């Protein structure tokens, strides 16, 4: 288990050493290294340095180059333009670095040096309601961030802040009390998510109709809310039945999404009820919140309504009821003080940005958040239909998440079946791969777009074998496995002594960036950058196939071994990267 320094970091270090040797007056200047299409890397740092030292940048650049001792990493450094350095590394250094990555289970990716505890709040469905397409993004983006952060060494606590509290429960509980068999199951041993949801749907519609038409029932329902809030035992037991029934349904949907959700991580709004009064007391006593027209409010200089008057965050309403803000602030207290979080990450719709900005600022004023304990909203945009408008059914309803996933799997299974004969897949493999390809396609379409942007949900595009899709990546992986199976006695082995073709170099240099890319994705919470990296990796692989035969009788044995080594490491990198995004890579497609 050894982390492998990337070539970029090695070159950066060599240049930094040469800079301080040639120009001691420069202190610890940054060479500003980046990948370049003119050479392997380009360093631009000398330009800024020359300004600072009032020298000629080309002369300084030449001095720095002369200060670099002979070594086996740098093949060629040329001073170009006003004082850039164009740097080419040796083929040997590329292969040796990749061999060190291949020898490590983690592909040489280091653990972060400043790991702490992050609580991620994601996948937050509502009790007694169907999950729709809007719930997809929070679940998919949140699950990817959990995997990525855990891989870099962060301790991650998952929190599913389900909507399990509110006045609508008075109506539901009262109806169940008067119609006690509405949530009964045909067979307790095999309750499907579908059966659970159809029970809940039926009950919701029936209770709503009664609530709207029968004043006496409406009164009984309103009194039931008071009983629920007061903790009446019978009422709480019936409320729990709604939560349990909903969980059967939630789990079936998350199972379809190939996502692990565990019971202790589900802490809904109700989980913070016992803290609400104290949260309000602490805010009021510290002067962070003030009474305004009977309500407990927090005001902000920069948040004003259309009329120019300040819009407050209402923590407690004038009738004594608590709003979302009280729950969210209590959750922050719990996560920081009881779970020991250093970072709170909320995967929530961009339309809730103002609410969270106000909640976070309130928590900072109260001292629950600080320079050491930060909260961040990973905001996401809307899922659009092909027409570019918010995604709805023909009837104008929001699209049920399950229908969407079923259709994606159906389309993907058709694509897999068309190619299955070539590879000789069994029916069981076709069905399983159809699931992995369909669900992978949905996740990748979501994750390959920057989260805050809206994206079009277009299944034809998602399951296409061409273009920036997960299917393209899954086929790239399966093709490598097929080559490795056909290789017979030839085994992957690194040969640093061989000269590399341009396509091998490009593939190798890209493979070497995996660790640095993951560190960047983890620090900025941008999984779309990992998706982009993997797509580029598969594109480099395609170019490599065009230009370099792997299994050819004309190749010397060590060339075959070295190329098998390159594609094997590519497959492992693809598979690791895809699994961090929550996407499977079938061995045969």
C-alpha positions as CSV (number, residue, x, y, z in Angstrom):
1,X,0.0,0.0,0.0
2,X,2.2,2.8,-1.3
3,X,1.1,6.1,-2.7
4,X,3.0,6.9,-6.0
5,X,4.1,10.4,-6.8
6,X,2.8,11.4,-10.2
7,X,5.2,12.4,-13.0
8,X,3.7,15.9,-12.8
9,X,4.6,16.2,-9.1
10,X,8.1,14.8,-9.7
11,X,8.8,17.2,-12.5
12,X,7.3,20.1,-10.4
13,X,9.7,19.1,-7.6
14,X,12.8,19.0,-9.9
15,X,11.9,22.4,-11.4
16,X,11.3,23.9,-7.9
17,X,14.7,22.6,-6.7
18,X,16.4,24.0,-9.9
19,X,14.6,27.4,-9.4
20,X,15.9,27.8,-5.8
21,X,19.4,26.6,-6.9
22,X,19.7,29.0,-9.9
23,X,17.8,31.9,-8.3
24,X,18.2,31.8,-4.5
25,X,16.6,35.2,-4.3
26,X,13.4,33.8,-5.7
27,X,12.5,32.0,-2.4
28,X,10.2,29.1,-2.9
29,X,8.7,30.1,-6.3
30,X,6.0,27.9,-8.0
31,X,7.1,26.7,-11.5
32,X,3.3,26.6,-12.5
33,X,3.4,23.3,-14.3
34,X,0.6,22.1,-16.4
35,X,0.0,19.5,-19.2
36,X,0.7,20.8,-22.6
37,X,0.0,19.8,-26.2
38,X,3.4,21.1,-27.3
39,X,5.3,18.8,-25.0
40,X,4.4,16.6,-22.0
41,X,4.3,19.6,-19.6
42,X,4.7,23.3,-19.8
43,X,6.0,25.6,-16.9
44,X,5.0,29.3,-17.0
45,X,6.2,30.3,-13.5
46,X,9.3,32.0,-14.7
47,X,7.4,34.9,-16.4
48,X,5.9,36.1,-13.1
49,X,9.2,35.6,-11.4
50,X,11.1,37.6,-13.9
51,X,8.7,40.5,-13.3
52,X,9.4,40.2,-9.6
53,X,13.2,40.0,-10.0
54,X,13.2,42.6,-12.9
55,X,15.1,40.2,-15.1
56,X,14.9,38.9,-18.6
57,X,12.6,35.8,-18.5
58,X,14.4,33.9,-21.3
59,X,17.7,34.4,-19.6
60,X,16.3,33.3,-16.2
61,X,14.7,30.3,-17.9
62,X,18.0,29.2,-19.4
63,X,19.7,29.6,-16.0
64,X,17.1,27.3,-14.4
65,X,17.5,24.6,-17.1
66,X,21.3,24.7,-16.6
67,X,20.7,24.1,-12.9
68,X,18.8,20.8,-13.4
69,X,21.2,17.8,-12.8
70,X,21.3,14.9,-15.3
71,X,18.5,12.5,-14.4
72,X,16.3,9.7,-15.7
73,X,13.0,11.5,-15.6
74,X,13.5,14.6,-17.8
75,X,14.3,13.9,-21.4
76,X,14.2,17.3,-22.9
77,X,13.6,20.9,-21.7
78,X,13.4,23.7,-24.2
79,X,13.0,27.4,-23.5
80,X,10.2,28.7,-25.8
81,X,8.5,32.0,-26.4
82,X,9.0,34.7,-23.8
83,X,10.3,32.2,-21.2
84,X,8.1,29.2,-21.0
85,X,9.7,25.8,-20.4
86,X,8.5,22.9,-22.6
87,X,9.3,19.7,-20.8
88,X,9.3,16.1,-22.2
89,X,9.8,13.2,-19.8
90,X,11.5,9.9,-20.7
91,X,9.5,6.8,-21.8
92,X,11.3,4.9,-19.0
93,X,10.0,7.3,-16.3
94,X,6.4,6.9,-17.7
95,X,6.5,3.1,-17.6
96,X,8.3,2.9,-14.2
97,X,5.7,5.2,-12.6
98,X,2.8,3.2,-14.1
99,X,4.4,0.0,-12.9
100,X,4.5,1.4,-9.3
101,X,0.8,2.2,-9.7
102,X,0.0,-1.2,-11.0
103,X,1.7,-2.8,-8.0
104,X,-0.6,-1.1,-5.6
105,X,-4.2,-2.0,-4.8
106,X,-5.2,1.7,-4.8
107,X,-3.4,2.4,-8.1
108,X,-0.9,4.5,-6.1
109,X,-3.6,7.0,-5.1
110,X,-2.6,8.6,-1.8
111,X,-4.9,9.2,1.2
112,X,-5.5,12.9,1.9
113,X,-3.2,14.3,4.6
114,X,-5.9,16.3,6.4
115,X,-8.8,13.7,6.6
116,X,-11.6,14.5,8.9
117,X,-15.3,13.6,9.3
118,X,-17.8,14.7,6.6
119,X,-21.6,14.3,7.1
120,X,-23.3,14.1,3.7
121,X,-27.0,14.8,3.6
122,X,-28.4,13.3,0.4
123,X,-31.2,11.1,-1.0
124,X,-34.1,12.7,1.0
125,X,-37.4,11.2,-0.1
126,X,-40.8,12.0,1.6
127,X,-42.8,9.5,3.7
128,X,-46.1,8.4,2.1
129,X,-45.1,10.0,-1.3
130,X,-43.7,8.5,-4.5
131,X,-40.2,9.3,-5.5
132,X,-40.0,11.3,-8.7
133,X,-37.3,12.2,-11.1
134,X,-36.3,15.2,-8.9
135,X,-35.1,12.7,-6.2
136,X,-32.7,11.1,-8.7
137,X,-30.0,13.8,-8.6
138,X,-29.6,14.1,-4.9
139,X,-29.2,10.3,-4.6
140,X,-26.8,9.8,-7.5
141,X,-24.6,12.8,-6.8
142,X,-24.5,12.2,-3.0
143,X,-23.7,8.5,-3.4
144,X,-20.8,9.3,-5.7
145,X,-19.4,11.9,-3.3
146,X,-19.6,9.3,-0.4
147,X,-17.5,6.8,-2.4
148,X,-15.0,9.4,-3.6
149,X,-14.4,11.0,-0.2
150,X,-14.2,7.6,1.5
151,X,-11.6,6.5,-1.1
152,X,-9.4,9.5,-0.3
153,X,-9.5,8.6,3.4
154,X,-12.2,10.9,4.8
155,X,-14.6,9.4,7.4
156,X,-18.0,9.8,5.9
157,X,-21.3,9.7,7.8
158,X,-24.4,9.4,5.6
159,X,-27.6,11.1,6.5
160,X,-30.9,10.7,4.7
161,X,-33.1,13.6,6.0
162,X,-36.4,12.1,5.0
163,X,-39.6,14.2,5.1
164,X,-41.4,12.3,7.9
165,X,-43.1,15.1,9.9
166,X,-45.7,17.7,9.3
167,X,-49.4,18.5,9.4
168,X,-50.4,16.1,6.6
169,X,-49.8,13.2,9.0
170,X,-52.9,14.2,11.1
171,X,-55.1,13.4,8.1
172,X,-53.3,10.2,7.2
173,X,-53.2,8.8,10.8
174,X,-56.8,9.8,11.5
175,X,-57.9,7.9,8.3
176,X,-55.9,4.8,9.2
177,X,-57.4,4.9,12.7
178,X,-60.9,4.8,11.2
179,X,-60.0,2.3,8.5
180,X,-57.5,0.1,10.3
181,X,-56.8,-2.4,7.4
182,X,-55.7,0.0,4.8
183,X,-52.0,-0.8,5.2
184,X,-52.4,-4.6,5.6
185,X,-50.2,-6.8,3.3
186,X,-51.3,-9.7,1.2
187,X,-48.3,-11.7,2.6
188,X,-46.1,-10.3,5.3
189,X,-43.1,-12.3,4.1
190,X,-42.9,-10.9,0.6
191,X,-44.1,-7.3,0.6
192,X,-42.9,-5.5,-2.6
193,X,-42.1,-1.8,-2.8
194,X,-44.8,-1.6,-5.4
195,X,-47.5,-3.0,-3.0
196,X,-46.3,-0.7,-0.2
197,X,-46.5,2.4,-2.4
198,X,-49.9,1.5,-3.9
199,X,-51.3,1.1,-0.3
200,X,-49.9,4.5,0.7
201,X,-51.1,6.1,-2.5
202,X,-54.6,4.8,-2.1
203,X,-54.8,5.8,1.5
204,X,-53.4,9.3,0.7
205,X,-56.0,9.9,-2.0
206,X,-58.9,8.6,0.1
207,X,-57.9,10.6,3.2
208,X,-57.4,13.8,1.1
209,X,-60.9,13.4,-0.5
210,X,-62.5,13.0,3.0
211,X,-60.4,15.9,4.5
212,X,-61.6,18.2,1.7
213,X,-65.3,17.2,1.8
214,X,-66.0,16.4,5.5
215,X,-65.6,19.2,8.1
216,X,-65.9,16.8,11.0
217,X,-63.1,14.6,9.7
218,X,-61.0,17.7,9.1
219,X,-61.4,18.7,12.7
220,X,-60.5,15.2,13.9
221,X,-57.4,15.3,11.6
222,X,-56.3,18.6,13.0
223,X,-56.7,17.4,16.6
224,X,-54.6,14.4,15.6
225,X,-51.7,16.6,14.6
226,X,-51.7,18.0,18.2
227,X,-51.7,14.5,19.6
228,X,-48.8,13.5,17.3
229,X,-46.7,16.5,18.4
230,X,-47.6,15.9,22.0
231,X,-46.2,12.3,21.7
232,X,-49.5,10.4,22.2
233,X,-48.6,6.7,22.2
234,X,-51.3,5.4,19.9
235,X,-50.8,8.3,17.4
236,X,-47.0,7.8,17.3
237,X,-47.5,4.0,16.7
238,X,-49.7,4.7,13.7
239,X,-47.3,7.4,12.4
240,X,-44.5,4.8,12.7
241,X,-46.5,2.5,10.4
242,X,-46.4,5.1,7.7
243,X,-42.7,5.5,8.1
244,X,-42.1,1.7,8.0
245,X,-44.4,1.2,4.9
246,X,-42.6,4.0,3.1
247,X,-39.2,2.5,3.9
248,X,-40.2,-0.8,2.2
249,X,-40.8,1.3,-0.9
250,X,-37.7,3.5,-0.5
251,X,-35.5,0.5,-0.2
252,X,-36.9,-1.1,-3.4
253,X,-36.2,2.1,-5.4
254,X,-32.6,2.4,-4.0
255,X,-32.1,-1.3,-4.7
256,X,-33.1,-0.6,-8.4
257,X,-30.6,2.2,-8.4
258,X,-28.0,-0.3,-7.2
259,X,-27.4,1.8,-4.1
260,X,-26.7,0.8,-0.5
261,X,-29.0,2.6,2.0
262,X,-28.9,1.5,5.6
263,X,-31.4,2.1,8.4
264,X,-29.2,3.9,11.0
265,X,-28.4,6.5,8.3
266,X,-32.1,7.4,7.9
267,X,-32.7,10.2,10.3
268,X,-35.7,12.2,9.2
269,X,-37.0,15.6,10.3
270,X,-38.6,13.9,13.3
271,X,-35.2,12.8,14.6
272,X,-34.5,16.4,15.7
273,X,-37.9,17.1,17.4
274,X,-36.4,16.9,20.9
275,X,-33.8,19.6,20.0
276,X,-36.1,22.2,18.5
277,X,-37.1,24.2,21.6
278,X,-33.5,24.2,22.8
279,X,-32.2,25.4,19.4
280,X,-34.7,28.3,19.6
281,X,-33.7,29.1,23.2
282,X,-30.0,29.2,22.3
283,X,-30.6,31.5,19.3
284,X,-32.8,33.9,21.2
285,X,-30.6,34.1,24.3
286,X,-27.5,34.8,22.2
287,X,-29.3,37.5,20.4
288,X,-28.8,35.7,17.0
289,X,-32.6,35.5,16.6
290,X,-35.1,38.1,17.6
291,X,-38.9,38.2,18.1
292,X,-40.7,40.0,15.2
293,X,-44.6,40.0,15.3
294,X,-44.4,37.1,17.6
295,X,-42.2,34.9,15.4
296,X,-38.6,34.1,16.1
297,X,-36.5,35.5,13.2
298,X,-33.0,35.9,12.0
299,X,-32.3,38.9,9.8
300,X,-29.6,39.5,7.1
301,X,-28.4,42.7,5.6
302,X,-28.2,41.2,2.1
303,X,-31.5,39.3,1.9
304,X,-34.3,41.5,0.9
305,X,-37.7,40.9,-0.7
306,X,-39.0,42.6,-3.9
307,X,-40.3,45.5,-1.8
308,X,-36.8,46.2,-0.4
309,X,-37.7,45.0,3.1
310,X,-35.5,42.4,4.8
311,X,-36.7,38.8,4.5
312,X,-35.9,36.9,7.7
313,X,-35.3,33.2,8.3
314,X,-38.2,32.2,10.5
315,X,-37.1,29.7,13.1
316,X,-40.4,29.6,15.1
317,X,-43.7,30.8,13.9
318,X,-45.9,33.1,15.9
319,X,-48.3,30.2,16.8
320,X,-45.3,28.4,18.4
321,X,-44.9,25.9,15.5
322,X,-41.4,25.2,14.2
323,X,-40.4,25.7,10.5
324,X,-37.8,23.8,8.4
325,X,-35.1,26.2,9.7
326,X,-35.4,25.0,13.3
327,X,-35.0,21.4,12.1
328,X,-32.0,22.2,9.8
329,X,-30.3,24.2,12.5
330,X,-30.9,21.4,15.1
331,X,-29.4,18.9,12.5
332,X,-26.3,21.1,12.3
333,X,-25.9,21.1,16.1
334,X,-26.3,17.3,16.1
335,X,-23.9,16.7,13.3
336,X,-21.2,19.0,14.6
337,X,-21.5,18.3,18.4
338,X,-22.5,14.6,18.4
339,X,-21.1,13.2,15.2
340,X,-17.9,15.3,15.3
341,X,-18.3,16.6,11.7
342,X,-15.6,19.0,10.3
343,X,-17.6,19.3,7.1
344,X,-21.3,19.3,6.4
345,X,-22.2,18.6,2.7
346,X,-25.8,19.1,1.6
347,X,-26.7,17.6,-1.8
348,X,-29.8,19.8,-2.3
349,X,-31.7,21.4,-5.2
350,X,-30.2,24.8,-6.3
351,X,-33.7,26.3,-5.7
352,X,-33.1,25.9,-2.0
353,X,-29.8,27.9,-2.1
354,X,-31.2,31.0,-0.3
355,X,-32.6,28.9,2.5
356,X,-29.3,27.1,3.1
357,X,-27.3,30.3,2.8
358,X,-29.4,31.8,5.6
359,X,-29.3,28.6,7.7
360,X,-25.5,28.4,7.4
361,X,-25.0,32.0,8.3
362,X,-27.3,31.7,11.3
363,X,-25.3,28.6,12.5
364,X,-22.0,30.6,12.1
365,X,-23.4,33.5,14.2
366,X,-24.4,31.0,16.8
367,X,-20.9,29.5,16.8
368,X,-22.0,26.1,15.6
369,X,-20.1,26.6,12.3
370,X,-16.6,28.2,12.3
371,X,-13.4,28.5,10.3
372,X,-12.7,24.9,11.4
373,X,-16.2,23.5,10.8
374,X,-17.7,24.3,7.4
375,X,-21.0,23.7,5.6
376,X,-21.3,23.5,1.8
377,X,-24.3,23.1,-0.4
378,X,-23.6,20.9,-3.4
379,X,-26.4,22.4,-5.4
380,X,-27.9,20.7,-8.4
381,X,-30.1,21.8,-11.3
382,X,-33.3,20.4,-12.8
383,X,-33.8,17.3,-14.9
384,X,-35.4,18.5,-18.2
385,X,-37.3,16.6,-20.9
386,X,-36.0,16.3,-24.5
387,X,-37.9,19.6,-25.1
388,X,-35.8,21.5,-22.6
389,X,-38.6,22.0,-20.2
390,X,-38.9,20.5,-16.7
391,X,-39.5,16.7,-17.2
392,X,-43.2,15.8,-17.0
393,X,-45.4,13.0,-18.3
394,X,-47.8,13.7,-21.2
395,X,-50.5,14.3,-18.6
396,X,-48.2,17.0,-17.0
397,X,-47.5,14.9,-13.9
398,X,-44.0,14.6,-12.5
399,X,-42.3,11.4,-13.8
400,X,-42.2,8.5,-11.3
401,X,-38.6,7.5,-10.7
402,X,-39.3,3.8,-10.9
403,X,-40.9,4.1,-14.4
404,X,-37.8,6.0,-15.6
405,X,-35.4,3.4,-14.3
406,X,-37.4,0.5,-15.7
407,X,-37.5,2.1,-19.1
408,X,-33.7,2.7,-19.0
409,X,-33.0,-0.9,-18.1
410,X,-35.4,-2.1,-20.9
411,X,-33.6,0.1,-23.5
412,X,-30.2,-1.0,-22.3
413,X,-31.2,-4.7,-22.3
414,X,-32.1,-4.3,-26.0
415,X,-28.7,-2.8,-26.7
416,X,-26.9,-5.6,-24.8
417,X,-29.0,-8.3,-26.5
418,X,-28.1,-7.1,-30.0
419,X,-24.4,-7.6,-29.3
420,X,-24.8,-10.6,-27.0
421,X,-24.5,-13.4,-29.7
422,X,-21.0,-12.2,-30.6
423,X,-19.8,-12.7,-27.1
424,X,-22.0,-15.7,-26.3
425,X,-23.8,-14.2,-23.3
426,X,-26.3,-16.4,-21.4
427,X,-29.8,-15.1,-20.8
428,X,-28.9,-14.5,-17.2
429,X,-25.9,-12.4,-18.2
430,X,-28.0,-10.4,-20.7
431,X,-30.5,-9.5,-18.0
432,X,-27.8,-8.6,-15.4
433,X,-25.8,-6.6,-17.9
434,X,-29.0,-4.8,-19.1
435,X,-29.5,-3.7,-15.5
436,X,-25.9,-2.5,-15.0
437,X,-25.8,-0.7,-18.4
438,X,-29.3,0.9,-17.9
439,X,-28.7,2.1,-14.4
440,X,-25.2,3.1,-15.2
441,X,-26.5,5.2,-18.2
442,X,-28.9,7.1,-15.9
443,X,-26.2,7.8,-13.3
444,X,-23.5,8.8,-15.8
445,X,-25.8,11.2,-17.6
446,X,-26.4,12.9,-14.3
447,X,-22.8,12.8,-13.1
448,X,-21.2,13.9,-16.4
449,X,-23.0,17.2,-16.2
450,X,-21.7,19.8,-13.8
451,X,-24.2,19.4,-10.9
452,X,-25.5,23.0,-10.8
453,X,-26.5,22.8,-14.5
454,X,-29.8,21.5,-15.7
455,X,-29.6,18.4,-18.0
456,X,-31.8,16.8,-20.6
457,X,-33.0,13.3,-19.8
458,X,-32.7,11.6,-23.2
459,X,-32.7,7.8,-23.0
460,X,-31.7,7.3,-26.6
461,X,-28.6,9.4,-26.1
462,X,-27.9,7.8,-22.7
463,X,-27.7,4.2,-23.9
464,X,-25.8,5.1,-27.2
465,X,-22.6,3.2,-27.8
466,X,-21.0,6.4,-29.2
467,X,-20.2,9.6,-27.5
468,X,-19.8,10.5,-23.8
469,X,-21.9,7.8,-22.3
470,X,-21.3,5.1,-19.6
471,X,-22.0,2.4,-22.2
472,X,-19.0,3.6,-24.2
473,X,-16.9,3.3,-21.0
474,X,-18.3,-0.1,-20.1
475,X,-17.6,-1.4,-23.6
476,X,-14.0,-0.1,-23.4
477,X,-13.6,-2.0,-20.2
478,X,-15.1,-5.2,-21.5
479,X,-13.0,-5.0,-24.7
480,X,-9.8,-4.9,-22.6
481,X,-11.0,-8.0,-20.6
482,X,-11.6,-9.8,-23.9
483,X,-8.0,-8.9,-25.1
484,X,-6.6,-10.2,-21.8
485,X,-8.5,-13.5,-22.2
486,X,-7.3,-13.9,-25.8
487,X,-3.7,-13.2,-24.8
488,X,-3.1,-16.9,-23.9
489,X,0.3,-17.3,-22.3
490,X,1.3,-13.7,-22.7
491,X,0.9,-11.8,-19.4
492,X,0.9,-8.1,-18.7
493,X,4.4,-6.9,-17.7
494,X,6.0,-3.5,-17.7
495,X,9.1,-3.0,-19.8
496,X,10.7,0.4,-19.0
497,X,13.5,-0.2,-21.5
498,X,11.1,0.0,-24.5
499,X,10.5,3.1,-26.6
500,X,6.8,4.1,-26.5
501,X,4.6,5.1,-29.5
502,X,2.9,8.5,-29.2
503,X,-0.5,6.8,-28.4
504,X,1.1,4.8,-25.7
505,X,2.7,7.9,-24.1
506,X,-0.6,9.8,-24.2
507,X,-2.5,6.9,-22.6
508,X,0.3,6.5,-20.0
509,X,0.4,10.2,-19.0
510,X,-3.4,10.3,-18.7
511,X,-3.4,7.2,-16.5
512,X,-0.8,8.8,-14.2
513,X,-3.1,11.8,-13.5
514,X,-5.8,9.6,-11.8
515,X,-4.7,10.3,-8.2
516,X,-4.3,14.1,-8.7
517,X,-7.7,14.2,-10.4
518,X,-9.4,12.4,-7.5
519,X,-7.9,14.8,-5.0
520,X,-9.2,17.7,-7.0
521,X,-12.7,16.1,-7.3
522,X,-12.8,15.4,-3.6
523,X,-11.7,18.9,-2.6
524,X,-14.2,20.7,-5.0
525,X,-17.1,18.3,-4.8
526,X,-17.2,18.0,-8.6
527,X,-17.9,14.4,-9.7
528,X,-18.4,15.5,-13.3
529,X,-14.6,16.0,-13.5
530,X,-14.1,12.3,-12.7
531,X,-16.6,11.4,-15.5
532,X,-14.7,13.7,-17.9
533,X,-11.4,12.1,-17.0
534,X,-12.8,8.6,-17.6
535,X,-14.3,9.6,-20.9
536,X,-10.9,11.0,-22.0
537,X,-9.2,7.8,-20.8
538,X,-11.5,5.7,-23.0
539,X,-10.9,8.1,-25.9
540,X,-7.1,7.7,-25.5
541,X,-7.6,4.0,-25.5
542,X,-9.5,4.1,-28.8
543,X,-6.6,6.1,-30.4
544,X,-4.2,3.6,-28.9
545,X,-6.1,0.7,-30.5
546,X,-6.0,2.5,-33.9
547,X,-2.3,3.0,-33.7
548,X,-0.9,0.1,-31.7
549,X,-1.7,-3.5,-32.2
550,X,-1.7,-5.3,-28.8
551,X,-1.8,-9.0,-29.8
552,X,0.1,-9.1,-33.1
553,X,2.5,-11.9,-34.3
554,X,4.7,-9.1,-35.6
555,X,5.3,-7.7,-32.2
556,X,8.2,-8.8,-30.0
557,X,7.1,-10.6,-26.8
558,X,8.1,-7.7,-24.6
559,X,6.1,-5.2,-26.7
560,X,3.0,-7.5,-26.4
561,X,3.6,-7.7,-22.6
562,X,4.1,-4.0,-22.2
563,X,0.9,-3.2,-24.2
564,X,-1.1,-5.8,-22.2
565,X,0.3,-4.0,-19.1
566,X,-1.0,-0.7,-20.4
567,X,-4.5,-1.9,-21.2
568,X,-4.7,-3.9,-18.0
569,X,-3.9,-0.7,-15.9
570,X,-6.4,1.2,-18.1
571,X,-9.1,-1.4,-17.2
572,X,-8.3,-1.2,-13.5
573,X,-8.4,2.6,-13.6
574,X,-11.7,2.6,-15.6
575,X,-13.2,0.1,-13.2
576,X,-12.1,2.0,-10.0
577,X,-13.3,5.3,-11.4
578,X,-16.6,4.0,-12.5
579,X,-17.2,2.2,-9.2
580,X,-16.6,5.5,-7.4
581,X,-19.4,7.0,-9.5
582,X,-21.6,4.0,-8.6
583,X,-21.4,2.3,-12.0
584,X,-20.6,-1.4,-12.6
585,X,-18.2,-2.6,-15.3
586,X,-19.4,-6.1,-16.6
587,X,-16.5,-8.4,-17.6
588,X,-18.2,-9.4,-20.9
589,X,-20.5,-7.2,-23.0
